[in-house]
Amino acid sequence: MNNKQLQYAPDNFTKQFVTLSPFSGQVIPLSHVDEPFFKGGHMGPGAAVSSTSNTVVSPFAGTVLSVSPLDYAIDIQSTAGLKCKIKYGGDTSHLHGAQFVCSLKRGDKITLKQVLFTVNAAWLKQRGVSNTCLMTLLNAKALTGVLPTHQKYVEAGEDTLLTLYL
């Protein structure tokens, strides 16, 4: 498990930042997802959401680092330097990016709550792809820790998914 993933806010920290949820749905701890790299914390601390929404929005303003249609994922970096991976669904590589729509490319500037990509959630479910969406921090080493929300449900672009402590 990732040692930056917190259960409670730390007693000592310099600063705290909140990151909005890119997905709407029921919050799931990373330790309960089927993806081994995410479950084991190898992709960094974060949280998962069981979503039926077709739209994924930016949790902050920043820049697109990469877009991966085969993985139904995007890597973004905030203006403060935080790097995140945002992924929709489980194993999607066999779908060859079908029903994944993203007009962004590497280097594009993004704004808070901007649509990052859309998917056809019903189509993915028909093909046996889980609707578990993941957001992890790729460069959390400088942080004291990351606390996922204790809310049961989050609304994309409205509710906090992660609180970051420095």
CORZI-V883991 format. One line per field, one symbol per residue. burial: b if it has 24 or more other C-alpha atoms within 12 Angstrom, else e. A space follows every 10 residues. Layout:
burial: ???
This chain:
burial: ebebbbeebe eeeeeebebb bbbbbbbbbb bebebeebbe bbbbbbbbbb bbbbbbbbbb bbbbbbbbbe bbbbbbbbee ebbbbbbbbb bbeeeebebb bbebeeeeeb ebbbbbbbbb beebbeeebb bbbbbbbbbb eebbbbbbbe eeebbbbebb bbbbbe
